[in-house]
Amino acid sequence: MEKVRYEEMLPHEIVRRRAAFPAAFIPLGGLEWHGEHLAVGNDALKAWALCEMAARRSGGFAFPPLWYGELRFNALMEASHDPDGKIAGKMGFNPGKYTADHWAQTTEEQVAFYRKLVYHVLVQMNTLEMKAVCFLCGHYPIEGWAGPAAEEFNAKYPDTKAFAATEVGYGLSEEAAGGDHAAKWETSYLWYLRPDCVDMSVFRGREDEPLIGVAGEDPRTEASIEIGRRGAGLIADGMVAKARELIAQAS
């Protein structure tokens, strides 16, 4: 199979591929609780696999995911959505480390840091002569941080154009490619894209227990590999279409 990961290519492979389709697909994610049945790296893992799918379909490049830098005391399951401490208990975490006092940074300061990091990545893509950059925000709050960085970049660099969205933003049809947290959609995507990172058997004999840190339709009854397959295809096609649009806009 032809290589699509930029970091694995030889120089002549990069030059040839870039001449045909100079687009970078970059996954953005983090490390966060996604229920008892999904890998904690779900956000970047699903986005990475989708970026590789888009790169194969378009002839562009899949770049390594950005795992680090997102907020760690806000917009995070174990920090913002664990009032009864069940996630912390399962993971053996100290909830005191998920506070502004522990980080000595405000939410605004952490957002500003992440935006600078994304902007830096975009300038790097410009130096690599990419005409289009599609960020796939596997962790949904990242869209609100990466989007403004892409807009700032686009205003200054005419020869590379960038866009940032979640899978729903690329999916063309919310009915067939939706989003949630560790529920029907995210479980289905990862189940199809990385089945080695999904284990539904953890719920065996616990089918009626309340789910911890899951937001959306119950994955135990609603998720499936087939739903993930159909949704992933739509998302990848949407990313390819956006990349073509961005290439056409770049001067």
VEXDREN-2710 file (C-alpha; in Angstrom, 1 decimal):
% VEXDREN-2710
k/r/px/py/pz
1/MET/0.0/0.0/0.0
2/GLU/1.3/3.5/-0.9
3/LYS/2.5/5.5/2.1
4/VAL/0.4/8.5/3.2
5/ARG/2.2/9.4/6.4
6/TYR/4.5/12.4/5.7
7/GLU/7.0/11.4/8.4
8/GLU/7.5/8.0/6.7
9/MET/8.2/9.3/3.2
10/LEU/11.5/9.8/1.4
11/PRO/12.2/13.2/-0.1
12/HIS/11.4/12.1/-3.7
13/GLU/8.2/10.5/-2.5
14/ILE/7.1/13.8/-0.9
15/VAL/8.0/15.9/-3.9
16/ARG/6.1/13.6/-6.3
17/ARG/3.0/13.4/-4.0
18/ARG/3.0/17.1/-3.2
19/ALA/3.0/18.0/-6.9
20/ALA/-0.2/16.1/-7.3
21/PHE/-2.1/17.2/-4.2
22/PRO/-0.4/19.6/-1.8
23/ALA/-2.7/19.1/1.2
24/ALA/-2.0/18.2/4.8
25/PHE/-4.5/16.4/7.0
26/ILE/-3.7/16.9/10.6
27/PRO/-5.5/15.3/13.6
28/LEU/-5.9/17.2/16.8
29/GLY/-6.8/15.4/20.0
30/GLY/-5.8/14.7/23.6
31/LEU/-5.9/12.2/26.4
32/GLU/-9.3/12.0/28.0
33/TRP/-11.8/9.6/29.6
34/HIS/-14.0/8.1/26.9
35/GLY/-16.0/5.6/29.0
36/GLU/-14.8/2.2/30.2
37/HIS/-14.9/0.8/26.6
38/LEU/-12.8/3.2/24.6
39/ALA/-9.1/4.1/24.6
40/VAL/-8.4/7.4/26.4
41/GLY/-6.7/8.6/23.2
42/ASN/-9.9/8.2/21.2
43/ASP/-10.1/11.8/20.0
44/ALA/-6.7/11.7/18.2
45/LEU/-6.9/8.0/17.3
46/LYS/-10.1/8.4/15.3
47/ALA/-9.0/11.7/13.8
48/TRP/-5.6/10.2/12.8
49/ALA/-7.3/7.2/11.0
50/LEU/-9.7/9.6/9.3
51/CYS/-6.8/11.8/8.1
52/GLU/-5.1/8.8/6.7
53/MET/-8.3/7.8/4.9
54/ALA/-8.6/11.3/3.4
55/ALA/-4.9/11.3/2.4
56/ARG/-5.4/8.0/0.6
57/ARG/-8.5/9.2/-1.2
58/SER/-7.0/12.5/-2.3
59/GLY/-3.3/11.8/-2.8
60/GLY/-2.4/14.2/0.0
61/PHE/-0.5/13.7/3.3
62/ALA/-1.5/12.5/6.8
63/PHE/0.6/14.2/9.5
64/PRO/1.1/13.0/13.0
65/PRO/-1.5/14.0/15.6
66/LEU/-1.1/16.8/18.0
67/TRP/-1.8/15.1/21.3
68/TYR/-0.6/17.8/23.8
69/GLY/-1.4/21.3/24.7
70/GLU/-5.2/21.3/25.1
71/LEU/-6.8/22.6/28.4
72/ARG/-6.4/20.2/31.2
73/PHE/-8.7/21.8/33.8
74/ASN/-11.6/22.9/31.6
75/ALA/-13.5/21.3/28.7
76/LEU/-12.3/17.9/29.9
77/MET/-14.3/15.0/31.2
78/GLU/-12.3/14.3/34.3
79/ALA/-12.1/18.0/35.1
80/SER/-15.4/19.5/34.1
81/HIS/-17.9/16.6/34.0
82/ASP/-17.1/14.4/37.0
83/PRO/-19.0/16.0/39.9
84/ASP/-19.3/12.8/41.8
85/GLY/-15.7/11.7/41.3
86/LYS/-16.6/8.5/39.5
87/ILE/-14.1/9.0/36.6
88/ALA/-11.4/10.0/39.1
89/GLY/-12.1/6.9/41.1
90/LYS/-11.8/4.6/38.1
91/MET/-8.6/6.2/36.9
92/GLY/-7.0/6.8/40.3
93/PHE/-6.7/10.6/39.7
94/ASN/-6.3/13.4/42.2
95/PRO/-9.1/15.9/41.3
96/GLY/-7.1/18.7/42.9
97/LYS/-4.8/18.6/39.9
98/TYR/-7.6/19.6/37.5
99/THR/-7.9/23.2/38.8
100/ALA/-6.7/26.6/37.8
101/ASP/-4.8/26.9/41.1
102/HIS/-2.8/23.8/40.3
103/TRP/-1.9/25.0/36.8
104/ALA/-1.4/28.6/37.9
105/GLN/-3.0/29.6/34.5
106/THR/-6.4/30.8/33.6
107/THR/-8.6/29.3/31.0
108/GLU/-7.8/32.2/28.7
109/GLU/-4.1/31.7/29.1
110/GLN/-4.3/28.1/28.2
111/VAL/-6.4/28.8/25.2
112/ALA/-4.0/31.4/24.0
113/PHE/-1.1/28.9/24.4
114/TYR/-3.0/26.3/22.3
115/ARG/-3.8/28.8/19.6
116/LYS/-0.2/29.8/19.3
117/LEU/0.8/26.2/19.1
118/VAL/-1.7/25.6/16.2
119/TYR/-0.6/28.8/14.5
120/HIS/3.0/27.5/14.7
121/VAL/2.0/24.2/13.1
122/LEU/0.4/26.1/10.3
123/VAL/3.5/28.2/9.6
124/GLN/5.4/25.0/9.5
125/MET/3.0/23.5/6.9
126/ASN/3.6/26.7/4.8
127/THR/7.4/26.1/4.9
128/LEU/6.7/22.5/3.7
129/GLU/4.9/24.0/0.7
130/MET/1.4/22.7/1.6
131/LYS/-1.4/24.6/-0.1
132/ALA/-4.1/23.3/2.1
133/VAL/-4.2/22.3/5.7
134/CYS/-7.3/20.5/7.1
135/PHE/-7.3/20.1/10.9
136/LEU/-9.6/17.4/12.2
137/CYS/-10.5/18.3/15.8
138/GLY/-11.2/14.9/17.5
139/HIS/-11.7/16.7/20.8
140/TYR/-14.6/18.9/20.0
141/PRO/-13.7/22.0/22.1
142/ILE/-10.4/22.3/20.1
143/GLU/-12.4/23.6/17.1
144/GLY/-13.1/26.7/19.1
145/TRP/-9.4/27.2/19.7
146/ALA/-7.9/26.0/16.4
147/GLY/-10.5/27.8/14.2
148/PRO/-9.4/31.3/15.2
149/ALA/-5.8/30.3/14.7
150/ALA/-6.6/29.2/11.2
151/GLU/-8.4/32.4/10.4
152/GLU/-5.5/34.5/11.7
153/PHE/-3.1/32.4/9.6
154/ASN/-5.2/32.7/6.5
155/ALA/-5.2/36.5/6.8
156/LYS/-1.3/36.5/6.6
157/TYR/-0.3/33.7/4.4
158/PRO/-2.0/33.7/0.9
159/ASP/-0.1/30.7/-0.4
160/THR/-1.5/28.2/2.2
161/LYS/-5.1/28.0/3.4
162/ALA/-6.3/26.3/6.5
163/PHE/-9.5/25.0/8.0
164/ALA/-10.4/23.4/11.3
165/ALA/-13.5/21.4/12.2
166/THR/-14.8/18.3/14.0
167/GLU/-15.9/15.3/12.1
168/VAL/-19.4/16.7/12.0
169/GLY/-18.1/19.8/10.3
170/TYR/-16.6/17.6/7.5
171/GLY/-19.3/14.9/7.5
172/LEU/-21.7/16.4/4.9
173/SER/-24.6/14.7/6.7
174/GLU/-25.2/14.9/10.4
175/GLU/-27.7/12.0/10.2
176/ALA/-25.0/9.7/8.8
177/ALA/-21.9/11.2/10.5
178/GLY/-22.7/12.7/13.9
179/GLY/-20.9/13.4/17.1
180/ASP/-21.1/12.8/20.8
181/HIS/-18.9/11.7/23.7
182/ALA/-18.0/8.0/23.9
183/ALA/-21.6/7.2/22.8
184/LYS/-23.1/5.9/19.6
185/TRP/-21.0/7.9/17.2
186/GLU/-17.5/8.0/18.7
187/THR/-17.8/4.3/19.7
188/SER/-18.9/3.4/16.1
189/TYR/-16.0/5.4/14.5
190/LEU/-13.3/3.9/16.7
191/TRP/-14.8/0.5/16.4
192/TYR/-14.5/0.6/12.7
193/LEU/-11.2/2.6/12.5
194/ARG/-9.3/1.0/15.4
195/PRO/-11.1/-2.0/16.7
196/ASP/-8.1/-2.9/18.8
197/CYS/-8.9/0.2/20.9
198/VAL/-12.5/-0.7/21.7
199/ASP/-13.8/-3.4/24.1
200/MET/-17.5/-3.7/24.5
201/SER/-17.1/-6.8/26.6
202/VAL/-16.4/-4.6/29.6
203/PHE/-20.2/-4.1/29.8
204/ARG/-21.0/-7.8/29.8
205/GLY/-23.5/-8.5/32.6
206/ARG/-23.7/-4.7/33.2
207/GLU/-26.1/-3.8/30.4
208/ASP/-28.4/-1.8/32.6
209/GLU/-25.8/0.0/34.7
210/PRO/-25.5/3.8/34.3
211/LEU/-22.7/4.7/32.1
212/ILE/-19.8/6.8/33.4
213/GLY/-18.7/9.8/31.4
214/VAL/-20.7/9.0/28.3
215/ALA/-22.9/11.6/26.6
216/GLY/-25.2/10.6/23.8
217/GLU/-27.1/7.5/22.7
218/ASP/-26.2/4.3/24.6
219/PRO/-23.3/2.7/22.7
220/ARG/-24.1/-0.7/24.2
221/THR/-27.3/-0.8/22.0
222/GLU/-26.8/1.9/19.3
223/ALA/-23.2/1.7/18.2
224/SER/-21.9/-0.6/15.4
225/ILE/-19.0/-1.1/13.1
226/GLU/-21.3/-0.5/10.1
227/ILE/-22.4/2.9/11.4
228/GLY/-18.7/3.8/11.9
229/ARG/-17.8/2.6/8.3
230/ARG/-20.5/4.7/6.7
231/GLY/-19.8/7.8/8.8
232/ALA/-16.0/7.6/8.3
233/GLY/-16.4/7.5/4.6
234/LEU/-18.5/10.6/4.5
235/ILE/-16.1/12.4/6.8
236/ALA/-13.1/11.5/4.7
237/ASP/-14.9/12.6/1.5
238/GLY/-15.8/15.9/3.2
239/MET/-12.2/16.5/4.1
240/VAL/-11.0/15.8/0.6
241/ALA/-13.6/18.2/-0.8
242/LYS/-12.5/20.9/1.7
243/ALA/-8.9/20.4/0.8
244/ARG/-9.6/20.8/-2.9
245/GLU/-11.5/24.0/-2.1
246/LEU/-8.6/25.4/0.0
247/ILE/-6.0/24.5/-2.7
248/ALA/-8.1/26.5/-5.2
249/GLN/-8.1/29.5/-2.8
250/ALA/-4.3/29.5/-2.3
251/SER/-2.3/31.8/-4.5
END
